[in-house]
Amino acid sequence: MDKRTICLLNDSFPPEIDGVANAVVNYAKNITKSGENAIVVTPAMPSADDGAFPFPVLRYPSIDTRKKLGYVAGYPFSPEVAHVLTEKKVDLMHTHCPITSCLLARSLRAVVDAPLVLTYHTKYDVDIAKAVRGKLLQESAIRALVQNVASCDEVWVVSRGAGENLRLLGYEGDYIVMENGVDVPRGRVSDEAIAAATGGYDLPQNVPVFLFVGRLMWYKGIRIILDALKTLREKNVDFRMVFVGEGADGAEIRSYAEELKLSDRCFFTGAISDREVIRAWYGRADLFLFPSTFDTNGLVVREAAASGTATVMIRNSCASEGVSDGRNGFCIEENAAAMAAKLEELCRAPETMRTVGENAQRELYVSWETAVQRAMARYEVVIDNYRSGKYPPHDRFGDEFFKSQGDLMEAFASVGELSEEIAAGLRAERDEASQAIIRSRQELRERFGETKQELAARYETILQKMDRYL
């Protein structure tokens, strides 16, 4: 059988690093390792160097909005991407973002004739609330997000909690739980590696070390951690706390730690990109603290488990799915008093922390290789369902527009040298819709005249369809 070609789409990708970008990298690596073909489609990013990846990365135009939003914003209608994916004969598209990347995938579906899978990774309503001001605009953005999700042939979520969040946003379709894996191997790094990575900090032997790894954002439950540590200090319980990561709330979090007089035993390493160094920190910690109810998967819990380190998490959170309290993890109520009580209890029972950490290593760890193998088995079902016509047509409001965009991109790709010029017209169309259409139509007619009548007629038909939606 010929190799499958899987197209993975996401709004973020290295050099921009976040949990979803990491997921896409590991999907692509493991698909390639299995002998199939993977291609990643993502917005252009300044200073990006994709040559080191064992799979192709296809970039499309973007706007640098990092100062305002923290990431670049891609323009999701690319004739060049349509042309490349058509040539590569893509068997399935898998988008990991329900916003821009999903818009692009929806428009491409009409061109490449392949099914579309979406994985819902995170609670986007929280991100929308932070990025969009005004309740009406937020509600409109959420409706558009749900419409994108509903337009896909199959929807995956990384946890049951992620699926429940999607339901709360208004999604009414089916979904499948498809867990992510972790990209660190099972087992601790050497004592020498731990000493090299952590030796610059005041971490006395026989003093419990607590660890947090992730973005420094208040919604990760960090205030619960700091308030609990204040209580421990007031009770003369000795400990050390290490935060690995950066984030928009980092300065406030550091300031709050100083305000609570925790600076002598609470350390901030900043962002660490070296996964072996992060493994060393997991190995050095006696306990991982993750009181987040925002995260839909909590991969850091399983990363900690890989090194035999147990986690304290919030009961009934997504991160606690599959965790048995007191056996392979510790579950508490969502408040600082509960965190402080649990930490005080465990500081007096180091053997319990070690035993529960060993159980977590055996029972919670899931490698990316295993996770992607499960996904690839499901890919085959999706492809068969699509080819046999088992998926219903997605004729919700707006799909005709995206189909016409797909046809338009295919037409532009066949024009060749005009692709970039007309794509620029499309970008301008967002602000000057009717004027851009007129300019593009006139340019096409003038450039090709009588020799491209068939293409021009097709283009005219597409534009007439688009006029109803612009």
C-alpha positions in Angstrom: 0.0 0.0 0.0 1.2 3.5 -0.8 2.3 5.7 2.1 -0.3 7.9 3.7 0.3 11.6 3.7 -1.0 13.4 6.7 -1.2 17.2 6.8 -0.9 18.7 10.3 -2.0 22.3 10.8 -1.6 24.6 13.8 -1.3 28.3 14.5 1.8 27.9 16.6 5.0 26.0 15.8 8.7 26.3 16.7 10.4 28.7 17.3 7.2 29.6 19.1 6.8 27.0 21.8 3.6 26.0 23.6 1.9 22.8 24.5 0.0 22.5 21.2 3.1 23.3 19.1 4.9 20.6 21.0 2.0 18.2 20.2 2.2 18.9 16.5 6.0 18.4 16.4 5.6 15.0 18.1 2.7 14.0 15.8 4.8 14.8 12.8 8.0 13.1 14.1 6.1 9.9 15.0 4.1 9.8 11.8 7.4 10.1 9.9 9.1 7.5 12.1 6.3 5.0 11.3 7.1 5.2 7.6 4.2 7.5 6.6 4.5 11.1 5.3 3.8 14.1 7.5 3.7 17.7 6.4 3.1 20.7 8.8 1.3 23.8 7.7 1.7 26.8 9.9 2.0 30.6 9.7 5.3 32.2 8.7 7.4 33.1 11.7 10.4 35.5 11.8 13.7 33.6 12.4 12.1 30.2 11.9 14.5 27.5 10.8 12.6 24.4 9.7 15.6 22.6 8.2 16.3 20.5 11.2 12.9 18.7 11.2 12.7 15.3 9.6 9.5 16.4 7.8 8.6 19.3 5.5 7.1 22.5 7.1 5.0 24.7 4.8 4.7 28.3 5.9 1.9 30.7 4.7 1.7 34.5 5.1 1.2 36.0 8.6 1.1 39.2 10.5 3.4 39.7 13.4 1.1 40.3 16.3 3.4 38.9 19.0 3.5 42.1 21.0 -0.3 42.2 21.3 -1.3 38.6 21.3 2.0 36.7 22.0 2.0 34.9 18.6 1.8 35.6 14.9 -1.6 35.7 13.1 -1.7 33.7 9.9 -3.8 34.7 6.9 -5.8 31.6 6.3 -6.3 31.6 2.5 -3.1 30.6 0.7 -3.0 29.5 -3.0 0.6 28.3 -2.6 -0.4 25.9 0.2 -3.3 24.6 -1.9 -1.0 24.0 -4.8 1.6 22.1 -2.7 -0.9 19.9 -0.9 -2.6 19.0 -4.1 0.7 17.9 -5.6 1.5 15.8 -2.5 -1.9 14.1 -2.6 -2.8 14.5 1.1 -4.9 11.7 2.5 -6.1 13.5 5.7 -5.8 16.9 7.3 -5.5 17.2 11.0 -5.9 20.7 12.5 -4.9 21.3 16.1 -6.5 24.8 16.4 -10.2 25.7 15.8 -9.5 29.2 14.6 -7.1 30.3 11.8 -5.7 26.8 11.0 -9.2 25.4 10.9 -10.3 28.2 8.5 -7.4 27.3 6.2 -8.2 23.5 6.5 -11.9 24.1 5.6 -11.0 26.1 2.5 -8.4 23.5 1.5 -10.8 20.5 1.9 -12.5 21.4 -1.3 -9.1 21.4 -3.1 -7.3 18.4 -1.7 -10.5 16.2 -1.3 -9.5 14.8 2.1 -11.2 14.4 5.4 -10.6 16.9 8.2 -10.0 16.0 11.8 -9.7 18.6 14.6 -8.2 18.1 18.1 -9.5 20.5 20.7 -6.6 21.0 23.1 -7.5 23.9 25.4 -10.2 26.1 26.7 -10.3 28.7 24.0 -13.1 30.7 25.7 -10.6 31.7 28.3 -8.1 32.9 25.6 -10.9 34.7 23.7 -12.0 36.5 26.9 -8.4 37.7 27.3 -7.9 38.7 23.7 -11.3 40.2 22.8 -13.0 43.0 24.7 -16.8 43.2 24.9 -19.3 40.4 25.6 -21.0 40.6 22.2 -17.7 40.3 20.4 -16.6 37.4 22.7 -19.9 35.6 22.0 -19.5 36.1 18.3 -16.0 34.8 18.4 -17.1 31.7 20.3 -19.9 31.1 17.8 -17.4 31.2 15.0 -15.1 28.8 16.8 -17.9 26.3 17.4 -19.0 26.6 13.8 -15.4 25.8 12.8 -15.4 22.8 15.1 -18.7 21.5 13.8 -17.5 21.8 10.2 -14.9 19.1 10.7 -15.5 15.5 9.8 -14.3 14.2 13.1 -13.6 16.0 16.4 -11.1 14.8 19.0 -10.6 16.1 22.5 -7.5 15.5 24.7 -9.7 14.7 27.8 -13.3 14.3 28.9 -13.0 17.7 30.5 -12.0 19.3 27.2 -15.1 17.7 25.7 -17.3 19.1 28.4 -15.8 22.6 27.8 -16.6 22.2 24.1 -20.2 21.3 25.0 -20.5 24.4 27.2 -19.5 26.6 24.3 -22.4 25.2 22.3 -20.9 22.3 20.3 -23.5 19.6 19.9 -21.7 17.0 17.7 -19.8 13.8 18.6 -16.2 13.7 19.8 -13.6 11.1 20.6 -11.1 11.3 23.5 -7.6 11.0 22.0 -5.0 11.6 24.7 -1.7 13.3 24.0 1.6 11.8 25.0 4.7 13.2 26.6 8.1 13.6 24.8 10.3 12.6 27.7 11.3 8.9 28.2 10.3 7.0 31.3 13.0 7.1 34.0 15.1 9.6 35.9 18.2 11.2 34.5 21.5 10.6 36.3 22.3 12.1 39.6 25.2 13.9 37.8 22.8 15.5 35.3 20.5 16.6 38.1 23.4 18.2 40.0 24.5 20.0 36.9 21.1 21.4 36.1 20.0 22.4 39.7 23.3 23.0 41.5 23.0 26.8 41.3 20.1 26.9 43.7 19.8 26.6 47.5 18.3 23.1 47.6 19.5 21.4 50.8 19.3 17.6 51.1 16.4 16.3 53.1 14.4 19.5 52.5 11.3 18.8 50.3 11.5 20.4 46.9 8.2 21.4 45.1 8.1 22.1 41.4 5.9 23.9 38.9 6.6 23.7 35.1 4.6 25.8 32.7 3.5 29.2 31.7 3.5 31.8 34.5 -0.2 32.7 34.3 -2.5 33.3 37.3 -5.1 31.0 35.8 -2.7 28.1 36.3 -3.5 28.2 40.0 -0.2 29.7 41.0 -1.8 32.0 43.6 -3.0 28.8 45.4 0.6 27.6 45.5 2.1 30.8 46.8 -0.6 31.3 49.5 -0.1 27.7 50.6 3.6 28.2 50.8 3.1 31.3 53.0 1.1 29.1 55.4 3.8 26.5 55.5 6.4 29.2 56.3 4.3 30.6 59.1 4.1 27.0 60.5 7.9 26.7 60.3 7.7 23.8 57.7 10.9 23.9 55.7 10.7 23.5 51.9 12.0 24.8 48.6 9.8 25.8 45.6 11.0 26.1 42.0 9.0 27.6 39.1 10.2 26.7 35.6 8.7 28.8 32.8 7.7 32.3 31.8 4.4 34.0 31.0 2.5 37.2 30.8 1.9 37.2 34.6 5.5 36.4 35.5 6.4 39.8 36.8 3.3 39.9 39.0 3.9 36.4 40.3 7.5 37.1 41.2 6.4 40.3 43.0 3.7 38.5 44.9 6.2 35.9 46.1 8.4 38.7 47.4 5.4 40.3 49.1 4.7 37.0 50.9 8.4 36.9 52.0 9.1 33.7 50.1 12.1 34.8 48.1 14.7 32.9 50.2 13.0 29.6 49.4 11.0 30.2 46.2 13.1 30.3 42.9 12.2 31.2 39.3 14.4 29.7 36.6 12.8 31.4 33.6 11.9 29.5 30.5 14.0 26.3 29.8 13.9 24.8 26.3 16.3 21.9 26.9 14.1 18.9 27.7 17.0 17.1 29.5 17.3 20.0 31.9 13.6 19.9 32.5 13.8 16.2 33.1 16.6 16.9 35.7 14.2 19.3 37.5 11.5 16.7 37.5 14.0 14.2 38.9 15.2 16.6 41.6 11.6 17.5 42.8 9.9 15.5 45.6 6.5 16.7 44.5 5.0 18.4 41.5 2.3 21.1 42.1 -0.3 21.7 39.4 -3.5 23.2 40.8 -4.8 24.3 37.4 -8.4 23.9 36.3 -7.7 25.7 33.0 -5.6 23.0 31.4 -7.5 20.3 29.5 -4.8 17.7 29.5 -2.1 18.5 32.0 0.8 16.8 30.2 3.2 18.1 32.8 1.6 15.7 35.2 2.6 12.8 33.0 6.0 14.4 32.4 6.6 14.4 36.1 5.3 10.9 36.4 8.0 9.8 33.8 10.6 10.7 36.4 8.7 9.1 39.2 7.4 12.3 40.7 3.9 12.5 42.0 1.6 15.5 41.5 -0.8 17.5 43.7 -3.8 18.6 41.6 -7.3 19.7 41.8 -10.0 17.1 42.3 -12.2 16.6 39.2 -9.9 18.8 37.0 -8.9 17.6 33.6 -5.3 17.0 34.9 -6.7 14.6 37.5 -8.5 12.3 35.0 -7.2 8.7 35.5 -5.6 9.6 38.8 -6.4 7.7 41.9 -6.0 9.9 45.0 -3.3 8.6 47.3 -2.2 5.9 44.9 -0.7 7.6 41.8 -1.3 11.2 42.7 -2.9 13.6 45.2 -6.2 15.4 44.7 -7.3 18.4 46.7 -10.1 21.0 46.7 -9.4 24.2 44.8 -8.1 26.5 47.5 -4.8 27.4 49.3 -5.9 25.9 52.6 -6.3 22.5 51.1 -2.9 22.8 49.3 -1.2 23.8 52.5 -2.7 20.9 54.5 -1.7 18.4 51.9 1.9 19.7 51.6 2.3 19.8 55.4 1.1 16.2 55.6 3.4 15.0 52.8 6.5 16.9 54.1 6.2 14.6 57.2 5.8 11.5 54.9 8.6 11.5 52.3 8.2 7.8 51.8 4.6 8.3 50.7 5.7 10.8 48.1 8.2 8.3 46.7 5.7 5.4 46.6 3.0 7.4 44.9 5.6 8.8 42.4 6.6 5.2 41.5 3.0 4.3 41.0 2.5 7.4 38.8 5.5 6.3 36.7 4.0 2.9 36.0 0.4 3.9 35.6 0.1 7.5 34.2 2.9 7.7 31.8 2.0 7.7 28.1 4.6 8.2 25.4 4.1 10.2 22.2 4.8 7.0 20.2 1.9 5.2 21.8 -0.4 8.2 21.6 0.3 8.8 17.8 0.0 5.1 17.1 -3.6 5.3 18.5 -4.2 8.4 16.4 -2.9 6.8 13.2 -5.2 3.7 13.7 -8.1 6.1 13.9 -6.9 8.0 10.8 -7.5 4.8 8.8 -11.1 4.7 10.0 -11.6 8.4 9.2 -10.2 8.0 5.7 -12.4 4.9 5.0 -15.5 6.7 6.3 -14.8 9.7 4.2 -14.2 7.7 1.0 -17.4 5.7 1.6 -19.5 8.8 2.1 -20.3 8.1 5.7 -19.7 11.7 6.9 -22.6 14.1 6.4 -22.2 17.1 4.1 -21.2 20.2 6.1 -23.7 22.6 4.8 -23.8 24.9 7.8 -23.9 28.7 7.3 -20.6 29.8 5.7 -19.4 26.5 4.2 -20.3 27.6 0.7 -18.0 30.6 1.2 -15.1 28.4 2.3 -15.7 26.0 -0.6 -15.6 28.9 -3.0 -12.4 30.1 -1.3 -11.0 26.6 -1.9 -11.9 26.7 -5.6 -10.4 30.2 -5.7 -7.1 29.1 -4.3 -7.0 26.2 -6.7 -7.5 28.6 -9.6 -4.9 31.0 -8.3 -2.4 28.1 -7.9 -2.8 27.2 -11.6 -2.2 30.8 -12.6 1.4 30.5 -11.3 3.2 33.8 -11.6 0.0 35.7 -10.6 -0.4 33.8 -7.3 1.3 36.3 -5.0 -0.3 39.3 -6.7 -3.8 38.0 -6.4 -3.1 36.7 -2.9 -2.2 40.2 -2.0 -5.5 41.3 -3.5 -7.2 38.8 -1.3 -5.5 40.1 1.8 -6.6 43.6 0.9 -10.1 42.3 0.4 -10.6 42.1 4.2 -10.6 45.9 4.3 -11.7 46.7 0.8 -13.8 43.7 -0.3 -15.5 45.0 -3.3 -12.6 47.1 -4.6 -10.2 44.1 -4.3 -12.6 41.9 -6.3 -12.8 44.5 -9.0 -9.0 44.9 -9.2 -8.5 41.2 -9.2 -11.1 40.6 -11.9 -9.7 43.4 -14.1 -6.1 42.2 -13.6 -7.0 38.6 -14.6 -8.8 39.8 -17.7 -6.1 42.1 -18.8 -3.3 39.7 -18.2 -4.8 36.6 -19.9 -7.3 38.1 -22.4 -8.7 35.6 -24.9 -6.1 32.9 -24.1 -7.4 32.1 -20.6 -11.2 32.4 -21.2 -12.0 29.1 -19.5 -10.1 30.1 -16.3 -11.5 33.6 -16.4 -15.1 32.2 -16.6 -14.4 30.0 -13.7 -13.0 32.8 -11.7 -16.0 35.0 -12.5 -18.3 32.3 -11.2 -16.3 32.0 -8.0 -16.4 35.7 -7.4 -20.1 35.9 -7.9 -20.5 33.3 -5.2 -18.1 35.2 -2.9 -20.0 38.5 -3.4 -22.9 37.1 -1.4 -20.7 36.7 1.7 -18.5 39.8 1.5 
